[in-house]
Amino acid sequence: MSTAGGRDLRLDLFRGLALWLIFLDHIPSNVVSWITIRNYGFSDATEIFVFISGYTAAFVYGATMQERGFLVASARILRRAWQVYVAHIFLFTIYMAEIAYVSASFENPLYAEEMGVFEFLRQPDVTLVQALLLKFKPANMDVLPLYIVLLAFFPPYVWLALRAPTVALFVTVAVYALAWEFGINLPAYPSGHWVFNPFAWQLLFCFGAWCALGGIDRIGGFIRSPWVVALAVAYLLVSFAVVLTWYVPPWTRFVPKALAEWMYPIDKTNLDVLRVAHFFALAVLAVRFVPRDWPALKSRWARPAVVCGQHSLEIFCLGVFLAFAAHFVMAELWDGIAMQIIVSVAGVMVMIAAAAVMSWYKLIEGRHAGSRATSSAGPAGSSS
């Protein structure tokens, strides 16, 4: 994201880290996934990814809407939604081919069952149409359809947030509440509903947009206040204590029965309010302790995550592909801890390398365009 003071590398850093964490979480029975935040609180990397996506989208397209109007901005937003849709279908095709090839070559139909593609292999014609309609989504391919739908309905929200930010915030909360109250969701194929309910998850996406369009300035002093920071820390500690009881069953007796009955299940599909609160607590600490001018953001240690965050769509798609490849290697060769570490580290390194190549290519393309502009402007300048 670019601002008057330059690119805010915090967004790239946290989005890049979220992409790594999503990749690690997508590898089944992976000991390395214990470092991801889902094991220490109610939310996970998906909340980070969705919030930052809304923030960056609003920052870019909000400026366009202010400068060039609703129609031009809407056209650009919908073009981006189309680009993500094309990427999703391309990823779907490669993903299906990968799973089908592995299942047939190694005569192991469990891959198709585990990845949720058995219906595709049984009725590819019908299932392909459902995939084009975003109703059929294999395992680990639910985030991009969510993003596509959110972008499709994004133009009117940006328009409203620029003119009546309080009303816009009320609308997104109201939609979230109505989705919970009436169980509103989109249908999936062959049965059920979307894993990420867009009527619920729009809360984080739109709140990120609201923050980018001036909301963060309105609440900046509030979220930096000592008592809010202390409350955030307290909530994170309590959620960590609750999560510990999931892995140490004898400790469940320390959770009051009334609290457990109210709290469970902590629904990810409909973005449970406890997950939202956990993400907000993490965001408060990030804003408080990671300033925009933090020198470490430009260090070589942060650079790999920053670069991945700057190419989030491509790296996310690559991560989905690599997660299944890692699962295949572990299933066919060896699933020991050493192998889990190897495939996890190798996958992250491939993601970093791919992002670095894309950044390099973008750099040389920019230089080439700049040299053309200079050469074409030179004669005109000298002749004047």
FIKE-841373 format. One record per residue (C-alpha): x negated, y, z. Coordinates in pm, whole numbers, plus 50000, padded with zeros to 5 digits. Example, Ala and Ser with C-alpha at 12.3 -4.5 7.8 and 13.67 -1.06 7.14 Angstrom:
2
<drendren east="48770" north="49550" up="50780"/>
<drendren east="48633" north="49894" up="50714"/>
END
This chain:
384
<drendren east="50000" north="50000" up="50000"/>
<drendren east="49869" north="50342" up="49913"/>
<drendren east="49927" north="50649" up="50114"/>
<drendren east="49798" north="51000" up="50110"/>
<drendren east="49512" north="50889" up="50328"/>
<drendren east="49436" north="50579" up="50123"/>
<drendren east="49544" north="50218" up="50133"/>
<drendren east="49666" north="50089" up="50470"/>
<drendren east="49455" north="49776" up="50501"/>
<drendren east="49650" north="49654" up="50805"/>
<drendren east="49935" north="49544" up="50580"/>
<drendren east="49700" north="49354" up="50351"/>
<drendren east="49519" north="49198" up="50647"/>
<drendren east="49830" north="49070" up="50822"/>
<drendren east="49992" north="48954" up="50499"/>
<drendren east="49677" north="48765" up="50405"/>
<drendren east="49663" north="48601" up="50747"/>
<drendren east="50031" north="48512" up="50714"/>
<drendren east="49962" north="48340" up="50381"/>
<drendren east="49689" north="48130" up="50541"/>
<drendren east="49913" north="48036" up="50831"/>
<drendren east="50200" north="47941" up="50598"/>
<drendren east="49964" north="47717" up="50402"/>
<drendren east="49842" north="47544" up="50719"/>
<drendren east="50198" north="47498" up="50846"/>
<drendren east="50300" north="47339" up="50514"/>
<drendren east="50050" north="47054" up="50554"/>
<drendren east="50226" north="46773" up="50746"/>
<drendren east="50060" north="46634" up="51060"/>
<drendren east="49780" north="46888" up="51042"/>
<drendren east="49582" north="46947" up="51360"/>
<drendren east="49456" north="47281" up="51224"/>
<drendren east="49814" north="47412" up="51223"/>
<drendren east="49782" north="47434" up="51601"/>
<drendren east="49608" north="47768" up="51550"/>
<drendren east="49920" north="47915" up="51386"/>
<drendren east="50152" north="48139" up="51586"/>
<drendren east="50453" north="47907" up="51560"/>
<drendren east="50299" north="47692" up="51836"/>
<drendren east="50275" north="47981" up="52081"/>
<drendren east="50603" north="48164" up="52045"/>
<drendren east="50944" north="48169" up="51882"/>
<drendren east="50852" north="48325" up="51546"/>
<drendren east="50599" north="48227" up="51283"/>
<drendren east="50416" north="48369" up="50981"/>
<drendren east="50733" north="48389" up="50772"/>
<drendren east="50860" north="48684" up="50975"/>
<drendren east="50533" north="48867" up="50917"/>
<drendren east="50545" north="48801" up="50544"/>
<drendren east="50908" north="48912" up="50501"/>
<drendren east="50869" north="49229" up="50708"/>
<drendren east="50555" north="49343" up="50524"/>
<drendren east="50714" north="49261" up="50190"/>
<drendren east="51005" north="49491" up="50274"/>
<drendren east="50769" north="49762" up="50397"/>
<drendren east="50549" north="49763" up="50087"/>
<drendren east="50845" north="49737" up="49847"/>
<drendren east="51015" north="50039" up="50004"/>
<drendren east="50695" north="50241" up="50009"/>
<drendren east="50635" north="50187" up="49637"/>
<drendren east="50989" north="50201" up="49503"/>
<drendren east="51107" north="50464" up="49751"/>
<drendren east="50851" north="50705" up="49608"/>
<drendren east="50968" north="50618" up="49258"/>
<drendren east="51329" north="50681" up="49355"/>
<drendren east="51245" north="51020" up="49500"/>
<drendren east="51036" north="51124" up="49199"/>
<drendren east="51226" north="50968" up="48907"/>
<drendren east="51572" north="50889" up="49038"/>
<drendren east="51785" north="50590" up="49126"/>
<drendren east="51808" north="50443" up="48776"/>
<drendren east="51434" north="50425" up="48708"/>
<drendren east="51356" north="50292" up="49055"/>
<drendren east="51630" north="50030" up="49027"/>
<drendren east="51494" north="49918" up="48691"/>
<drendren east="51148" north="49874" up="48841"/>
<drendren east="51279" north="49684" up="49143"/>
<drendren east="51480" north="49450" up="48923"/>
<drendren east="51182" north="49401" up="48695"/>
<drendren east="50981" north="49295" up="49000"/>
<drendren east="51260" north="49058" up="49101"/>
<drendren east="51245" north="48909" up="48752"/>
<drendren east="50867" north="48868" up="48778"/>
<drendren east="50904" north="48685" up="49107"/>
<drendren east="51180" north="48470" up="48956"/>
<drendren east="50954" north="48373" up="48665"/>
<drendren east="50675" north="48293" up="48910"/>
<drendren east="50914" north="48079" up="49113"/>
<drendren east="51028" north="47881" up="48808"/>
<drendren east="50669" north="47836" up="48692"/>
<drendren east="50569" north="47715" up="49038"/>
<drendren east="50873" north="47487" up="49046"/>
<drendren east="50770" north="47328" up="48716"/>
<drendren east="50411" north="47271" up="48823"/>
<drendren east="50523" north="47148" up="49165"/>
<drendren east="50766" north="46896" up="49016"/>
<drendren east="50505" north="46772" up="48772"/>
<drendren east="50251" north="46735" up="49053"/>
<drendren east="50485" north="46538" up="49276"/>
<drendren east="50626" north="46323" up="48994"/>
<drendren east="50277" north="46235" up="48868"/>
<drendren east="50151" north="46143" up="49212"/>
<drendren east="50463" north="45940" up="49294"/>
<drendren east="50442" north="45744" up="48968"/>
<drendren east="50064" north="45699" up="48961"/>
<drendren east="50042" north="45574" up="49315"/>
<drendren east="50381" north="45399" up="49312"/>
<drendren east="50484" north="45578" up="49630"/>
<drendren east="50840" north="45717" up="49614"/>
<drendren east="50802" north="45856" up="49966"/>
<drendren east="50633" north="46166" up="49819"/>
<drendren east="50950" north="46254" up="49630"/>
<drendren east="51159" north="46196" up="49941"/>
<drendren east="50932" north="46395" up="50172"/>
<drendren east="50913" north="46691" up="49934"/>
<drendren east="51289" north="46691" up="49875"/>
<drendren east="51268" north="46621" up="49499"/>
<drendren east="51435" north="46281" up="49487"/>
<drendren east="51750" north="46439" up="49344"/>
<drendren east="51545" north="46598" up="49065"/>
<drendren east="51389" north="46268" up="48966"/>
<drendren east="51731" north="46102" up="48968"/>
<drendren east="51919" north="46372" up="48772"/>
<drendren east="51662" north="46608" up="48618"/>
<drendren east="51909" north="46773" up="48380"/>
<drendren east="52161" north="46876" up="48645"/>
<drendren east="51898" north="46956" up="48905"/>
<drendren east="51702" north="47179" up="48668"/>
<drendren east="52009" north="47395" up="48610"/>
<drendren east="52060" north="47418" up="48987"/>
<drendren east="51695" north="47516" up="49026"/>
<drendren east="51739" north="47796" up="48772"/>
<drendren east="52036" north="47913" up="48981"/>
<drendren east="51811" north="47905" up="49291"/>
<drendren east="52035" north="47645" up="49455"/>
<drendren east="51789" north="47356" up="49438"/>
<drendren east="51465" north="47424" up="49622"/>
<drendren east="51207" north="47155" up="49712"/>
<drendren east="51028" north="47159" up="50043"/>
<drendren east="50807" north="47466" up="50098"/>
<drendren east="50970" north="47659" up="49811"/>
<drendren east="51233" north="47859" up="49999"/>
<drendren east="51054" north="48190" up="50051"/>
<drendren east="51041" north="48317" up="49692"/>
<drendren east="51416" north="48268" up="49628"/>
<drendren east="51480" north="48466" up="49947"/>
<drendren east="51256" north="48745" up="49819"/>
<drendren east="51428" north="48744" up="49479"/>
<drendren east="51774" north="48786" up="49630"/>
<drendren east="51657" north="49057" up="49868"/>
<drendren east="51499" north="49252" up="49583"/>
<drendren east="51812" north="49218" up="49370"/>
<drendren east="52017" north="49402" up="49633"/>
<drendren east="51737" north="49638" up="49735"/>
<drendren east="51806" north="49949" up="49520"/>
<drendren east="52122" north="50066" up="49701"/>
<drendren east="51956" north="50011" up="50038"/>
<drendren east="51656" north="50225" up="49943"/>
<drendren east="51892" north="50494" up="49816"/>
<drendren east="52084" north="50489" up="50144"/>
<drendren east="51772" north="50478" up="50363"/>
<drendren east="51634" north="50788" up="50191"/>
<drendren east="51953" north="50985" up="50253"/>
<drendren east="52097" north="50844" up="50575"/>
<drendren east="51836" north="50631" up="50752"/>
<drendren east="52046" north="50579" up="51066"/>
<drendren east="52339" north="50456" up="50859"/>
<drendren east="52106" north="50228" up="50661"/>
<drendren east="51973" north="50075" up="50982"/>
<drendren east="52326" north="50023" up="51108"/>
<drendren east="52425" north="49851" up="50782"/>
<drendren east="52142" north="49598" up="50798"/>
<drendren east="52219" north="49516" up="51162"/>
<drendren east="52590" north="49485" up="51081"/>
<drendren east="52522" north="49243" up="50794"/>
<drendren east="52303" north="49036" up="51024"/>
<drendren east="52572" north="49029" up="51294"/>
<drendren east="52845" north="48936" up="51046"/>
<drendren east="52633" north="48652" up="50906"/>
<drendren east="52602" north="48511" up="51257"/>
<drendren east="52964" north="48567" up="51353"/>
<drendren east="53118" north="48411" up="51042"/>
<drendren east="52842" north="48169" up="50939"/>
<drendren east="52783" north="48340" up="50603"/>
<drendren east="52514" north="48179" up="50388"/>
<drendren east="52452" north="48078" up="50026"/>
<drendren east="52518" north="47718" up="49913"/>
<drendren east="52231" north="47486" up="49826"/>
<drendren east="52214" north="47183" up="49599"/>
<drendren east="52290" north="46897" up="49640"/>
<drendren east="52437" north="46994" up="49977"/>
<drendren east="52404" north="47233" up="50266"/>
<drendren east="52294" north="47595" up="50262"/>
<drendren east="51979" north="47799" up="50207"/>
<drendren east="51698" north="47726" up="50452"/>
<drendren east="51640" north="48102" up="50481"/>
<drendren east="51980" north="48268" up="50501"/>
<drendren east="51936" north="48594" up="50304"/>
<drendren east="52220" north="48763" up="50494"/>
<drendren east="52024" north="48711" up="50814"/>
<drendren east="51667" north="48751" up="50690"/>
<drendren east="51752" north="49080" up="50522"/>
<drendren east="51729" north="49226" up="50872"/>
<drendren east="51349" north="49202" up="50878"/>
<drendren east="51308" north="49293" up="50512"/>
<drendren east="51528" north="49599" up="50539"/>
<drendren east="51385" north="49701" up="50875"/>
<drendren east="51041" north="49692" up="50716"/>
<drendren east="51177" north="49915" up="50439"/>
<drendren east="51334" north="50148" up="50695"/>
<drendren east="50999" north="50181" up="50873"/>
<drendren east="50820" north="50257" up="50546"/>
<drendren east="51069" north="50531" up="50455"/>
<drendren east="51005" north="50734" up="50769"/>
<drendren east="51139" north="50509" up="51042"/>
<drendren east="50797" north="50432" up="51185"/>
<drendren east="50745" north="50804" up="51248"/>
<drendren east="51074" north="50822" up="51436"/>
<drendren east="50999" north="50530" up="51667"/>
<drendren east="50619" north="50556" up="51674"/>
<drendren east="50605" north="50726" up="52012"/>
<drendren east="50855" north="50481" up="52157"/>
<drendren east="50676" north="50162" up="52053"/>
<drendren east="50341" north="50301" up="52170"/>
<drendren east="50467" north="50386" up="52518"/>
<drendren east="50304" north="50187" up="52800"/>
<drendren east="50629" north="50038" up="52927"/>
<drendren east="50728" north="49908" up="52582"/>
<drendren east="50384" north="49753" up="52539"/>
<drendren east="50414" north="49595" up="52883"/>
<drendren east="50760" north="49461" up="52798"/>
<drendren east="50627" north="49315" up="52473"/>
<drendren east="50344" north="49139" up="52656"/>
<drendren east="50587" north="49002" up="52914"/>
<drendren east="50818" north="48866" up="52645"/>
<drendren east="50529" north="48701" up="52461"/>
<drendren east="50415" north="48532" up="52783"/>
<drendren east="50765" north="48408" up="52861"/>
<drendren east="50813" north="48272" up="52510"/>
<drendren east="50474" north="48102" up="52530"/>
<drendren east="50573" north="47939" up="52857"/>
<drendren east="50897" north="47814" up="52703"/>
<drendren east="50717" north="47676" up="52398"/>
<drendren east="50478" north="47488" up="52625"/>
<drendren east="50772" north="47288" up="52756"/>
<drendren east="50834" north="47160" up="52402"/>
<drendren east="50496" north="46986" up="52409"/>
<drendren east="50490" north="46891" up="52777"/>
<drendren east="50837" north="46741" up="52842"/>
<drendren east="50800" north="46716" up="53222"/>
<drendren east="50776" north="47095" up="53235"/>
<drendren east="51128" north="47136" up="53093"/>
<drendren east="51260" north="47121" up="53449"/>
<drendren east="51115" north="47466" up="53507"/>
<drendren east="51352" north="47613" up="53246"/>
<drendren east="51686" north="47692" up="53412"/>
<drendren east="51970" north="47488" up="53265"/>
<drendren east="52186" north="47793" up="53200"/>
<drendren east="51898" north="47961" up="53015"/>
<drendren east="51832" north="47651" up="52806"/>
<drendren east="52199" north="47619" up="52709"/>
<drendren east="52207" north="47983" up="52599"/>
<drendren east="51871" north="47976" up="52424"/>
<drendren east="51881" north="47655" up="52222"/>
<drendren east="51879" north="47597" up="51935"/>
<drendren east="51644" north="47876" up="51826"/>
<drendren east="51767" north="47888" up="51470"/>
<drendren east="51516" north="47970" up="51197"/>
<drendren east="51765" north="47947" up="50910"/>
<drendren east="51975" north="48232" up="51050"/>
<drendren east="51683" north="48420" up="51207"/>
<drendren east="51768" north="48377" up="51573"/>
<drendren east="51756" north="48695" up="51778"/>
<drendren east="51484" north="48539" up="51994"/>
<drendren east="51268" north="48504" up="51684"/>
<drendren east="51336" north="48866" up="51591"/>
<drendren east="51242" north="48983" up="51941"/>
<drendren east="50922" north="48776" up="51932"/>
<drendren east="50819" north="48930" up="51601"/>
<drendren east="50895" north="49279" up="51731"/>
<drendren east="50680" north="49212" up="52037"/>
<drendren east="50390" north="49106" up="51814"/>
<drendren east="50443" north="49413" up="51596"/>
<drendren east="50433" north="49644" up="51899"/>
<drendren east="50095" north="49504" up="52001"/>
<drendren east="49965" north="49524" up="51644"/>
<drendren east="50062" north="49891" up="51618"/>
<drendren east="49918" north="49965" up="51961"/>
<drendren east="49584" north="49785" up="51933"/>
<drendren east="49510" north="49785" up="51557"/>
<drendren east="49490" north="50151" up="51448"/>
<drendren east="49506" north="50241" up="51084"/>
<drendren east="49143" north="50360" up="51087"/>
<drendren east="49007" north="50056" up="51272"/>
<drendren east="48654" north="50003" up="51129"/>
<drendren east="48688" north="49624" up="51134"/>
<drendren east="48952" north="49646" up="50859"/>
<drendren east="48673" north="49725" up="50612"/>
<drendren east="48429" north="49469" up="50748"/>
<drendren east="48317" north="49163" up="50555"/>
<drendren east="48494" north="48943" up="50810"/>
<drendren east="48834" north="49094" up="50736"/>
<drendren east="48776" north="49119" up="50363"/>
<drendren east="48888" north="48762" up="50272"/>
<drendren east="49229" north="48806" up="50437"/>
<drendren east="49268" north="49158" up="50298"/>
<drendren east="49199" north="49039" up="49942"/>
<drendren east="49448" north="48753" up="49976"/>
<drendren east="49708" north="48997" up="50108"/>
<drendren east="49655" north="49221" up="49806"/>
<drendren east="49752" north="48933" up="49575"/>
<drendren east="50028" north="48786" up="49787"/>
<drendren east="50254" north="48644" up="49515"/>
<drendren east="49980" north="48452" up="49337"/>
<drendren east="49820" north="48331" up="49660"/>
<drendren east="50153" north="48217" up="49803"/>
<drendren east="50221" north="48009" up="49491"/>
<drendren east="49872" north="47865" up="49505"/>
<drendren east="49918" north="47781" up="49873"/>
<drendren east="50231" north="47576" up="49802"/>
<drendren east="50043" north="47376" up="49540"/>
<drendren east="49741" north="47326" up="49766"/>
<drendren east="49953" north="47218" up="50063"/>
<drendren east="50092" north="46922" up="49869"/>
<drendren east="49748" north="46840" up="49732"/>
<drendren east="49615" north="46834" up="50088"/>
<drendren east="49904" north="46612" up="50197"/>
<drendren east="49830" north="46373" up="49909"/>
<drendren east="49458" north="46353" up="49991"/>
<drendren east="49533" north="46280" up="50356"/>
<drendren east="49796" north="46018" up="50271"/>
<drendren east="49589" north="45831" up="50011"/>
<drendren east="49237" north="45862" up="50151"/>
<drendren east="49229" north="45927" up="50523"/>
<drendren east="49436" north="46135" up="50763"/>
<drendren east="49184" north="46164" up="51045"/>
<drendren east="49114" north="46491" up="51223"/>
<drendren east="48798" north="46549" up="51021"/>
<drendren east="48991" north="46519" up="50695"/>
<drendren east="49264" north="46750" up="50827"/>
<drendren east="49001" north="47013" up="50900"/>
<drendren east="48832" north="46961" up="50562"/>
<drendren east="49147" north="47001" up="50350"/>
<drendren east="49263" north="47297" up="50559"/>
<drendren east="48936" north="47485" up="50530"/>
<drendren east="48898" north="47391" up="50164"/>
<drendren east="49248" north="47515" up="50086"/>
<drendren east="49189" north="47851" up="50253"/>
<drendren east="48856" north="47885" up="50073"/>
<drendren east="49023" north="47817" up="49738"/>
<drendren east="49284" north="48083" up="49817"/>
<drendren east="49010" north="48332" up="49903"/>
<drendren east="48814" north="48247" up="49589"/>
<drendren east="49122" north="48286" up="49369"/>
<drendren east="49204" north="48623" up="49527"/>
<drendren east="48844" north="48738" up="49481"/>
<drendren east="48852" north="48644" up="49112"/>
<drendren east="49180" north="48834" up="49064"/>
<drendren east="49036" north="49139" up="49241"/>
<drendren east="48723" north="49123" up="49027"/>
<drendren east="48928" north="49092" up="48709"/>
<drendren east="49144" north="49386" up="48814"/>
<drendren east="48831" north="49588" up="48888"/>
<drendren east="48668" north="49528" up="48550"/>
<drendren east="48999" north="49594" up="48373"/>
<drendren east="49026" north="49924" up="48560"/>
<drendren east="48672" north="50020" up="48467"/>
<drendren east="48733" north="49926" up="48106"/>
<drendren east="49047" north="50140" up="48096"/>
<drendren east="48859" north="50424" up="48261"/>
<drendren east="48578" north="50406" up="48007"/>
<drendren east="48829" north="50417" up="47721"/>
<drendren east="48998" north="50721" up="47878"/>
<drendren east="48663" north="50896" up="47921"/>
<drendren east="48550" north="50829" up="47565"/>
<drendren east="48878" north="50947" up="47417"/>
<drendren east="48884" north="51261" up="47631"/>
<drendren east="48520" north="51351" up="47568"/>
<drendren east="48545" north="51475" up="47208"/>
<drendren east="48853" north="51674" up="47286"/>
<drendren east="48677" north="51844" up="47570"/>
<drendren east="48370" north="51928" up="47368"/>
<drendren east="48569" north="52066" up="47080"/>
<drendren east="48771" north="52306" up="47287"/>
END
